[in-house]
């Protein structure tokens, strides 16, 4: 009986996970009609400044994400740590009705580690 109890508990946990309406779609932002969006998911311990084509469009707090609606096209994006030296820059594609996600993690003292994907 003592061996059966842990199995029953594990089964109950598994059943609750399957039965619940679990939505793992993290990025729920819907771009405005005819637009796409740049999503900056900041997984670093510091705040970031976001620049698009040399213009600061906003800030993203530590461990938060933020969306910026843009028309479709290619943009030069720069991410800069607000109170540090780390940064990242690259050309980024924005597609109509889609999210371009920049998943930002800490790299080195001067470089942010950024993965780009589309949602």
SEKEGU-18450 format. One line per field, with one value per residue: x, y, z of N, C-alpha, C in turn; residue number from 1; residue in three letters. Coordinates in steps of 0.1 Angstrom, whole numbers, plus 5000, padded with zeros to 4 digits. Example, Ala and Ser with C-alpha at 12.3 -4.5 7.8 and 13.67 -1.06 7.14 Angstrom:
BEGIN
n_c1	c(5132, 5128)
n_c2	c(4943, 4978)
n_c3	c(5078, 5071)
ca_c1	c(5123, 5137)
ca_c2	c(4955, 4989)
ca_c3	c(5078, 5071)
c_c1	c(5132, 5129)
c_c2	c(4967, 5000)
c_c3	c(5078, 5079)
i	c(1, 2)
aa	c(ALA, SER)
REM end
This chain:
BEGIN
n_c1	c(5008, 5020, 5037, 5020, 5007, 5025, 5025, 4997, 4995, 5012, 4999, 4975, 4985, 4995, 4970, 4956, 4971, 4967, 4940, 4934, 4930, 4955, 4974, 5001, 5010, 5028, 5031, 5007, 5000, 4984, 4991, 4983, 4958, 4971, 4997, 5028, 5046, 5072, 5086, 5101, 5116, 5127, 5150, 5170, 5187, 5186, 5173, 5164, 5171, 5154, 5160, 5149, 5158, 5176, 5161, 5149, 5125, 5114, 5115, 5124, 5116, 5134, 5131, 5106, 5083, 5078, 5058, 5061, 5044, 5049, 5052, 5053, 5086, 5122, 5142, 5167, 5177, 5186, 5196, 5201, 5217, 5205, 5219, 5246, 5270, 5264, 5252, 5233, 5229, 5212, 5198, 5163, 5135, 5102, 5070, 5038, 5010, 5023, 5044, 5076, 5099, 5123, 5143, 5159, 5188, 5213, 5246, 5277, 5298, 5297, 5280, 5248, 5228, 5209, 5181, 5162, 5129, 5098, 5064)
n_c2	c(4988, 5012, 5017, 5021, 5045, 5068, 5065, 5069, 5096, 5108, 5101, 5116, 5142, 5143, 5138, 5162, 5181, 5174, 5176, 5203, 5236, 5244, 5269, 5274, 5296, 5322, 5348, 5369, 5392, 5410, 5424, 5457, 5462, 5454, 5456, 5445, 5430, 5438, 5419, 5422, 5401, 5402, 5385, 5391, 5403, 5431, 5463, 5472, 5493, 5500, 5504, 5514, 5517, 5538, 5553, 5557, 5536, 5527, 5512, 5481, 5464, 5444, 5409, 5410, 5413, 5432, 5447, 5461, 5477, 5477, 5487, 5463, 5452, 5457, 5463, 5481, 5471, 5479, 5468, 5478, 5476, 5493, 5501, 5493, 5477, 5459, 5450, 5446, 5443, 5442, 5435, 5432, 5414, 5423, 5411, 5413, 5410, 5392, 5381, 5391, 5378, 5387, 5370, 5377, 5371, 5371, 5375, 5380, 5404, 5425, 5418, 5409, 5380, 5370, 5354, 5350, 5346, 5337, 5342)
n_c3	c(5000, 5007, 4986, 4966, 4971, 4964, 4936, 4930, 4938, 4920, 4896, 4900, 4899, 4872, 4858, 4865, 4852, 4825, 4823, 4828, 4813, 4798, 4785, 4766, 4751, 4752, 4742, 4737, 4723, 4698, 4668, 4655, 4629, 4597, 4605, 4620, 4648, 4670, 4696, 4726, 4748, 4778, 4795, 4812, 4841, 4842, 4831, 4797, 4770, 4740, 4706, 4674, 4642, 4649, 4667, 4699, 4711, 4734, 4767, 4784, 4812, 4836, 4833, 4820, 4792, 4762, 4737, 4704, 4679, 4644, 4610, 4583, 4573, 4571, 4598, 4617, 4647, 4680, 4711, 4744, 4775, 4803, 4826, 4823, 4802, 4783, 4750, 4719, 4684, 4653, 4620, 4617, 4607, 4602, 4599, 4585, 4605, 4622, 4649, 4658, 4677, 4701, 4721, 4749, 4766, 4792, 4781, 4778, 4796, 4779, 4758, 4748, 4747, 4721, 4708, 4679, 4668, 4651, 4657)
ca_c1	c(5000, 5029, 5043, 5009, 5004, 5032, 5020, 4984, 4997, 5018, 4988, 4966, 4991, 4995, 4957, 4953, 4978, 4961, 4926, 4933, 4931, 4968, 4978, 5015, 5012, 5032, 5029, 4993, 4999, 4979, 4994, 4972, 4955, 4981, 5010, 5035, 5051, 5085, 5084, 5114, 5114, 5139, 5152, 5182, 5185, 5186, 5164, 5169, 5166, 5151, 5161, 5145, 5163, 5183, 5152, 5145, 5111, 5109, 5123, 5118, 5121, 5140, 5122, 5093, 5084, 5070, 5056, 5061, 5038, 5056, 5048, 5062, 5098, 5134, 5146, 5179, 5173, 5196, 5192, 5212, 5215, 5203, 5229, 5257, 5278, 5260, 5243, 5231, 5223, 5211, 5186, 5152, 5124, 5088, 5060, 5024, 5001, 5031, 5052, 5090, 5103, 5137, 5144, 5171, 5194, 5226, 5257, 5289, 5297, 5295, 5272, 5235, 5226, 5195, 5175, 5151, 5120, 5086, 5052)
ca_c2	c(5000, 5024, 5019, 5025, 5059, 5078, 5063, 5075, 5110, 5112, 5100, 5127, 5154, 5141, 5140, 5176, 5189, 5171, 5181, 5218, 5243, 5250, 5275, 5278, 5306, 5333, 5361, 5371, 5405, 5410, 5437, 5465, 5458, 5458, 5458, 5433, 5435, 5434, 5416, 5420, 5393, 5405, 5375, 5395, 5409, 5445, 5469, 5474, 5503, 5495, 5514, 5509, 5526, 5548, 5560, 5549, 5534, 5523, 5504, 5468, 5461, 5431, 5398, 5414, 5415, 5443, 5446, 5474, 5475, 5483, 5482, 5453, 5457, 5453, 5474, 5480, 5471, 5479, 5467, 5483, 5476, 5507, 5504, 5484, 5478, 5449, 5455, 5437, 5450, 5434, 5438, 5423, 5414, 5424, 5406, 5417, 5401, 5382, 5386, 5388, 5378, 5388, 5364, 5383, 5366, 5376, 5368, 5384, 5417, 5435, 5413, 5402, 5368, 5372, 5345, 5356, 5337, 5343, 5336)
ca_c3	c(5000, 5008, 4973, 4957, 4974, 4956, 4922, 4930, 4939, 4907, 4886, 4902, 4893, 4858, 4854, 4867, 4841, 4812, 4823, 4828, 4800, 4799, 4772, 4767, 4742, 4761, 4736, 4733, 4717, 4685, 4662, 4649, 4615, 4587, 4612, 4626, 4661, 4676, 4710, 4733, 4760, 4785, 4806, 4819, 4854, 4841, 4822, 4784, 4760, 4726, 4695, 4661, 4632, 4656, 4675, 4711, 4711, 4747, 4777, 4788, 4825, 4838, 4834, 4814, 4778, 4757, 4722, 4697, 4666, 4633, 4597, 4577, 4567, 4578, 4607, 4625, 4661, 4690, 4725, 4752, 4789, 4808, 4836, 4821, 4790, 4773, 4740, 4708, 4673, 4641, 4612, 4621, 4598, 4608, 4590, 4587, 4613, 4629, 4660, 4657, 4691, 4705, 4734, 4753, 4778, 4795, 4774, 4785, 4802, 4768, 4748, 4751, 4739, 4716, 4698, 4671, 4662, 4647, 4664)
c_c1	c(5009, 5035, 5032, 5006, 5012, 5028, 5006, 4986, 5003, 5007, 4978, 4972, 4991, 4981, 4952, 4959, 4972, 4947, 4924, 4935, 4944, 4972, 4992, 5019, 5015, 5029, 5016, 4990, 4994, 4982, 4982, 4970, 4966, 4995, 5016, 5039, 5064, 5082, 5098, 5111, 5127, 5141, 5165, 5178, 5184, 5176, 5171, 5163, 5164, 5151, 5157, 5149, 5168, 5174, 5148, 5130, 5105, 5120, 5116, 5124, 5126, 5129, 5108, 5095, 5075, 5069, 5056, 5055, 5046, 5050, 5057, 5074, 5110, 5139, 5159, 5175, 5185, 5190, 5204, 5208, 5215, 5214, 5241, 5263, 5272, 5250, 5242, 5225, 5223, 5199, 5176, 5141, 5111, 5079, 5046, 5017, 5009, 5039, 5067, 5095, 5118, 5138, 5158, 5176, 5208, 5237, 5270, 5287, 5294, 5285, 5259, 5234, 5211, 5192, 5163, 5142, 5107, 5074, 5040)
c_c2	c(5013, 5027, 5024, 5040, 5069, 5077, 5070, 5091, 5115, 5111, 5112, 5140, 5154, 5144, 5155, 5184, 5186, 5177, 5196, 5224, 5251, 5256, 5280, 5289, 5319, 5346, 5362, 5384, 5403, 5424, 5444, 5460, 5463, 5460, 5445, 5439, 5429, 5431, 5414, 5413, 5393, 5395, 5378, 5401, 5425, 5450, 5472, 5486, 5497, 5506, 5507, 5520, 5539, 5557, 5552, 5548, 5530, 5516, 5491, 5465, 5446, 5421, 5401, 5413, 5426, 5443, 5460, 5471, 5483, 5478, 5472, 5459, 5452, 5465, 5471, 5481, 5470, 5478, 5470, 5482, 5490, 5511, 5495, 5486, 5469, 5455, 5444, 5446, 5441, 5439, 5427, 5425, 5414, 5421, 5410, 5406, 5390, 5389, 5382, 5390, 5378, 5382, 5368, 5377, 5373, 5368, 5370, 5398, 5428, 5430, 5406, 5390, 5368, 5361, 5351, 5345, 5344, 5335, 5341)
c_c3	c(5000, 4995, 4963, 4959, 4966, 4941, 4920, 4930, 4925, 4896, 4888, 4897, 4878, 4852, 4855, 4856, 4828, 4812, 4823, 4814, 4800, 4786, 4774, 4757, 4750, 4755, 4730, 4725, 4702, 4678, 4656, 4634, 4605, 4593, 4616, 4640, 4664, 4691, 4716, 4746, 4768, 4797, 4813, 4833, 4854, 4830, 4808, 4777, 4747, 4716, 4682, 4651, 4639, 4665, 4687, 4711, 4725, 4755, 4780, 4801, 4826, 4840, 4829, 4799, 4774, 4742, 4716, 4683, 4656, 4620, 4592, 4571, 4575, 4586, 4614, 4639, 4670, 4703, 4734, 4767, 4795, 4818, 4835, 4807, 4779, 4763, 4729, 4697, 4661, 4633, 4615, 4611, 4606, 4597, 4594, 4595, 4621, 4640, 4657, 4671, 4693, 4719, 4739, 4766, 4780, 4788, 4782, 4791, 4792, 4757, 4753, 4742, 4734, 4706, 4692, 4666, 4659, 4653, 4657)
i	c(1, 2, 3, 4, 5, 6, 7, 8, 9, 10, 11, 12, 13, 14, 15, 16, 17, 18, 19, 20, 21, 22, 23, 24, 25, 26, 27, 28, 29, 30, 31, 32, 33, 34, 35, 36, 37, 38, 39, 40, 41, 42, 43, 44, 45, 46, 47, 48, 49, 50, 51, 52, 53, 54, 55, 56, 57, 58, 59, 60, 61, 62, 63, 64, 65, 66, 67, 68, 69, 70, 71, 72, 73, 74, 75, 76, 77, 78, 79, 80, 81, 82, 83, 84, 85, 86, 87, 88, 89, 90, 91, 92, 93, 94, 95, 96, 97, 98, 99, 100, 101, 102, 103, 104, 105, 106, 107, 108, 109, 110, 111, 112, 113, 114, 115, 116, 117, 118, 119)
aa	c(UNK, UNK, UNK, UNK, UNK, UNK, UNK, UNK, UNK, UNK, UNK, UNK, UNK, UNK, UNK, UNK, UNK, UNK, UNK, UNK, UNK, UNK, UNK, UNK, UNK, UNK, UNK, UNK, UNK, UNK, UNK, UNK, UNK, UNK, UNK, UNK, UNK, UNK, UNK, UNK, UNK, UNK, UNK, UNK, UNK, UNK, UNK, UNK, UNK, UNK, UNK, UNK, UNK, UNK, UNK, UNK, UNK, UNK, UNK, UNK, UNK, UNK, UNK, UNK, UNK, UNK, UNK, UNK, UNK, UNK, UNK, UNK, UNK, UNK, UNK, UNK, UNK, UNK, UNK, UNK, UNK, UNK, UNK, UNK, UNK, UNK, UNK, UNK, UNK, UNK, UNK, UNK, UNK, UNK, UNK, UNK, UNK, UNK, UNK, UNK, UNK, UNK, UNK, UNK, UNK, UNK, UNK, UNK, UNK, UNK, UNK, UNK, UNK, UNK, UNK, UNK, UNK, UNK, UNK)
REM end
